[in-house]
Amino acid sequence: MNLVGKIFVGIIALMSVVCLTLSVVSYASHHNWKEKSAQLDEQIKKLEGEKTAMAAEKTALELAKAETVKNYEQIVKALDSKVAAMTAENETFKAENAKLEADLQARVDAIATNGETINSLRQQLNLTSGDLATAQQLRASYLRDLAQTMANLHNLAGLYGNVQEQNVDLTKAHDDVLAVLQQHGLNPDPSLYAELPKVAVRGTIEEVKEGPAGLTMISIGSDDGLAKGNQLHVRRGDVYLGKLKVVTVEPNRAICQVLGEYRQGTILEGDEVYSQEAN
């Protein structure tokens, strides 16, 4: 074999090795991709199962959330109705109390008038016998009126006792409010506070707590320019409801007291509060 033949044999041997190597690599690569594909299919099935489970869990959570929101809205509506009813009942009680006080004063005035009349009749007893008989008849009539008046006075005394008990309860509530103010470092003297905020402000009523003090919570605070003692107006649309006085203030909210002398309606959550400049 000459040199050329040897060279061709070497080349053929080298090409055989190269082809064998390529065949082995190709077989190994084909086998690995098939196994990888099977693993990926299993992972996809597993992820799809997890996706289905998470979708079902999401649906259950959304239903639970909707039910919770519905229950909360029902509770809020019930509380709003209760607050409105209690406010109306309080206004009725105030009117009845004022009527009883006026009636009691009228009865007291009538008793004083009857006493003066009796004294006048006693002076007329010194008249003639004919006039004395007439005076005695008048006296008997006035005594009957006095007895009726005393009976009415006794009834009014019972009513007055009830009013006094209610006054004691209101006084206690008032003292409790003063105690709360003192615990928060607030002086009940309104002259110590400025009447209006330094800047125009506007917010809403977030919570109303009816009672002797008539406390409310509003959506603005010191960050908006409010300070203790500031007075704000309240309205619902075009209806003016009254004035509030800030008793304690935080950065983003404040507690206010309803000023009874300016009240012109029932203050509810969502009503607008504003300073005079913001009107």
C-alpha positions as CSV (number, residue, x, y, z in Angstrom):
1,M,0.0,0.0,0.0
2,N,1.4,3.3,-1.0
3,L,1.3,6.6,0.9
4,V,-1.9,7.7,-0.8
5,G,-3.7,4.6,0.1
6,K,-2.6,5.0,3.7
7,I,-3.9,8.5,3.8
8,F,-7.3,7.4,2.4
9,V,-7.5,4.7,5.0
10,G,-6.7,7.2,7.7
11,I,-9.3,9.6,6.4
12,I,-11.9,6.8,6.2
13,A,-11.1,5.7,9.8
14,L,-11.4,9.3,11.0
15,M,-14.7,9.8,9.2
16,S,-16.0,6.6,10.7
17,V,-15.2,7.8,14.2
18,V,-16.8,11.2,13.5
19,C,-20.0,9.5,12.2
20,L,-20.1,7.2,15.1
21,T,-19.7,10.2,17.5
22,L,-22.5,12.1,15.7
23,S,-24.8,9.1,15.9
24,V,-24.2,8.7,19.7
25,V,-24.8,12.4,20.3
26,S,-27.9,12.4,18.2
27,Y,-29.3,9.4,20.0
28,A,-28.5,10.9,23.5
29,S,-30.1,14.2,22.5
30,H,-33.3,12.6,21.2
31,H,-33.6,10.5,24.4
32,N,-33.1,13.6,26.7
33,W,-35.7,15.8,24.9
34,K,-38.3,13.1,25.1
35,E,-37.8,12.7,28.9
36,K,-37.8,16.5,29.3
37,S,-41.1,16.8,27.4
38,A,-42.7,14.2,29.6
39,Q,-41.6,16.1,32.7
40,L,-43.0,19.3,31.3
41,D,-46.4,17.7,30.6
42,E,-46.6,16.5,34.2
43,Q,-45.7,20.0,35.5
44,I,-48.4,21.5,33.2
45,K,-51.0,19.1,34.5
46,K,-50.0,19.9,38.1
47,L,-50.2,23.6,37.4
48,E,-53.5,23.3,35.7
49,G,-54.9,21.4,38.8
50,E,-53.5,24.1,41.1
51,K,-55.0,26.8,38.9
52,T,-58.5,25.1,39.0
53,A,-58.2,24.8,42.8
54,M,-57.2,28.4,43.2
55,A,-60.1,29.5,40.9
56,A,-62.6,27.6,43.1
57,E,-61.0,29.2,46.2
58,K,-61.2,32.6,44.7
59,T,-64.9,32.1,43.8
60,A,-65.7,31.0,47.4
61,L,-63.8,34.0,48.8
62,E,-65.7,36.4,46.5
63,L,-69.1,34.9,47.7
64,A,-68.1,35.2,51.3
65,K,-67.0,38.8,50.8
66,A,-70.3,39.7,49.1
67,E,-72.2,38.1,52.0
68,T,-70.1,40.0,54.5
69,V,-70.6,43.3,52.7
70,K,-74.4,42.7,52.5
71,N,-74.6,41.9,56.2
72,Y,-72.6,45.0,57.1
73,E,-74.8,47.3,55.0
74,Q,-77.9,45.8,56.7
75,I,-76.4,46.5,60.1
76,V,-75.5,50.1,59.1
77,K,-79.1,50.7,57.8
78,A,-80.5,49.4,61.1
79,L,-78.2,51.6,63.2
80,D,-79.1,54.7,61.1
81,S,-82.8,54.0,61.6
82,K,-82.3,53.5,65.3
83,V,-80.3,56.8,65.6
84,A,-83.1,58.7,63.7
85,A,-85.8,57.2,65.9
86,M,-83.9,58.0,69.1
87,T,-83.3,61.6,67.9
88,A,-87.0,62.0,67.2
89,E,-87.9,60.6,70.6
90,N,-85.5,63.0,72.3
91,E,-87.1,66.0,70.5
92,T,-90.5,64.8,71.6
93,F,-89.4,64.5,75.2
94,K,-88.0,68.0,75.1
95,A,-91.3,69.4,73.9
96,E,-93.3,67.5,76.5
97,N,-90.9,68.7,79.3
98,A,-91.3,72.3,78.2
99,K,-95.1,71.9,78.1
100,L,-95.1,70.4,81.6
101,E,-92.9,73.2,83.0
102,A,-95.2,75.9,81.5
103,D,-98.3,74.1,82.9
104,L,-96.7,73.9,86.3
105,Q,-95.9,77.6,86.3
106,A,-99.4,78.4,85.3
107,R,-100.7,76.3,88.2
108,V,-98.4,78.0,90.7
109,D,-99.6,81.4,89.4
110,A,-103.2,80.3,89.8
111,I,-102.6,79.3,93.4
112,A,-101.0,82.6,94.1
113,T,-104.0,84.3,92.6
114,N,-106.4,82.2,94.7
115,G,-104.5,83.2,97.8
116,E,-104.8,86.8,97.0
117,T,-108.5,86.3,96.4
118,I,-109.0,84.6,99.8
119,N,-107.2,87.5,101.5
120,S,-109.5,89.9,99.8
121,L,-112.5,87.8,100.9
122,R,-111.3,87.9,104.5
123,Q,-111.3,91.7,104.3
124,Q,-114.8,91.7,103.0
125,L,-116.0,89.7,106.1
126,N,-116.2,93.0,108.0
127,L,-119.1,94.1,105.8
128,T,-122.7,93.9,106.7
129,S,-124.4,90.6,107.4
130,G,-126.0,90.5,103.9
131,D,-122.7,91.1,102.3
132,L,-121.2,88.5,104.7
133,A,-123.5,85.7,103.5
134,T,-122.6,86.6,99.9
135,A,-118.9,86.6,100.8
136,Q,-119.2,83.2,102.5
137,Q,-120.7,81.7,99.4
138,L,-117.9,83.2,97.3
139,R,-115.4,81.9,99.8
140,A,-116.9,78.4,99.7
141,S,-116.7,78.6,95.9
142,Y,-113.1,79.7,96.0
143,L,-112.3,77.0,98.5
144,R,-113.7,74.4,96.2
145,D,-111.5,75.9,93.4
146,L,-108.6,75.8,95.8
147,A,-109.2,72.2,96.6
148,Q,-109.3,71.3,92.9
149,T,-106.2,73.4,92.4
150,M,-104.4,71.6,95.2
151,A,-105.3,68.3,93.7
152,N,-104.0,69.4,90.4
153,L,-100.9,70.7,92.1
154,H,-100.4,67.3,93.7
155,N,-100.6,65.7,90.3
156,L,-98.1,68.3,89.0
157,A,-95.8,67.6,91.9
158,G,-95.7,63.9,90.8
159,L,-94.9,65.1,87.3
160,Y,-92.3,67.5,88.7
161,G,-90.7,64.6,90.6
162,N,-90.4,62.7,87.4
163,V,-88.9,65.7,85.7
164,Q,-86.4,66.1,88.5
165,E,-85.4,62.4,88.2
166,Q,-84.8,63.0,84.5
167,N,-82.9,66.2,85.3
168,V,-80.7,64.2,87.6
169,D,-80.0,61.7,84.8
170,L,-79.2,64.5,82.4
171,T,-77.0,66.2,85.0
172,K,-75.1,63.0,85.5
173,A,-74.7,62.6,81.8
174,H,-73.5,66.2,81.6
175,D,-71.0,65.6,84.4
176,D,-69.8,62.4,82.6
177,V,-69.2,64.4,79.5
178,L,-67.3,67.1,81.5
179,A,-65.2,64.3,83.0
180,V,-64.4,62.9,79.5
181,L,-63.4,66.4,78.4
182,Q,-61.1,66.8,81.4
183,Q,-59.6,63.4,80.8
184,H,-58.7,64.6,77.3
185,G,-57.3,67.8,78.7
186,L,-60.1,70.0,77.3
187,N,-61.4,73.1,79.1
188,P,-65.3,73.4,78.8
189,D,-65.1,77.2,78.7
190,P,-65.9,78.1,75.0
191,S,-64.3,81.5,75.4
192,L,-60.9,79.9,75.5
193,Y,-61.2,78.8,71.8
194,A,-61.2,80.6,68.5
195,E,-64.5,80.5,66.7
196,L,-63.4,79.8,63.1
197,P,-60.5,77.9,61.5
198,K,-57.7,80.0,60.1
199,V,-58.3,78.6,56.6
200,A,-61.5,77.6,54.7
201,V,-62.2,73.9,55.4
202,R,-64.8,71.4,54.2
203,G,-65.5,67.7,55.2
204,T,-68.2,65.3,56.1
205,I,-69.8,63.7,59.2
206,E,-68.3,60.2,59.7
207,E,-70.1,59.2,62.9
208,V,-72.8,60.6,65.2
209,K,-73.2,59.8,68.9
210,E,-76.4,61.2,70.3
211,G,-76.6,62.2,74.0
212,P,-76.4,65.2,76.2
213,A,-73.2,66.4,74.5
214,G,-74.2,65.5,71.0
215,L,-70.7,64.3,69.9
216,T,-69.8,63.8,66.2
217,M,-66.7,62.7,64.3
218,I,-65.7,64.5,61.1
219,S,-63.4,63.7,58.3
220,I,-61.0,66.6,58.6
221,G,-58.4,67.5,61.3
222,S,-55.3,69.5,62.1
223,D,-53.7,68.8,58.8
224,D,-56.6,70.7,57.2
225,G,-56.2,73.7,59.5
226,L,-58.6,72.8,62.3
227,A,-57.9,73.6,66.0
228,K,-59.7,73.0,69.2
229,G,-62.6,75.5,69.7
230,N,-63.2,76.1,66.0
231,Q,-66.8,76.2,65.0
232,L,-68.2,74.7,61.8
233,H,-71.5,74.7,60.0
234,V,-73.5,71.6,59.0
235,R,-75.8,71.2,56.0
236,R,-77.4,68.5,53.9
237,G,-77.7,69.8,50.4
238,D,-79.3,73.2,50.7
239,V,-80.8,72.5,54.2
240,Y,-78.9,74.1,57.1
241,L,-78.7,71.9,60.2
242,G,-76.7,73.7,62.8
243,K,-73.2,74.4,64.2
244,L,-70.4,72.2,65.7
245,K,-67.6,73.1,68.0
246,V,-64.3,71.1,67.8
247,V,-63.4,69.6,71.2
248,T,-60.5,67.4,70.2
249,V,-58.5,67.2,66.9
250,E,-56.2,64.7,65.3
251,P,-54.3,65.0,62.0
252,N,-57.0,63.6,59.8
253,R,-60.2,63.8,61.9
254,A,-61.8,65.6,64.8
255,I,-64.4,65.1,67.5
256,C,-67.0,67.9,67.6
257,Q,-69.9,68.9,69.9
258,V,-73.3,69.9,68.5
259,L,-74.2,73.4,69.7
260,G,-77.8,73.0,70.8
261,E,-78.7,76.7,70.4
262,Y,-78.0,76.5,66.7
263,R,-79.5,73.1,65.9
264,Q,-82.1,73.3,63.1
265,G,-82.4,69.6,62.2
266,T,-81.1,66.1,62.9
267,I,-77.4,65.7,62.0
268,L,-76.6,62.3,60.3
269,E,-73.6,60.6,58.8
270,G,-72.6,61.9,55.4
271,D,-73.8,65.5,56.1
272,E,-71.4,68.2,55.0
273,V,-69.3,70.4,57.4
274,Y,-67.7,73.6,56.4
275,S,-66.3,76.9,57.8
276,Q,-68.0,80.2,57.0
277,E,-65.2,81.0,54.4
278,A,-65.8,77.7,52.6
279,N,-69.5,78.2,52.2
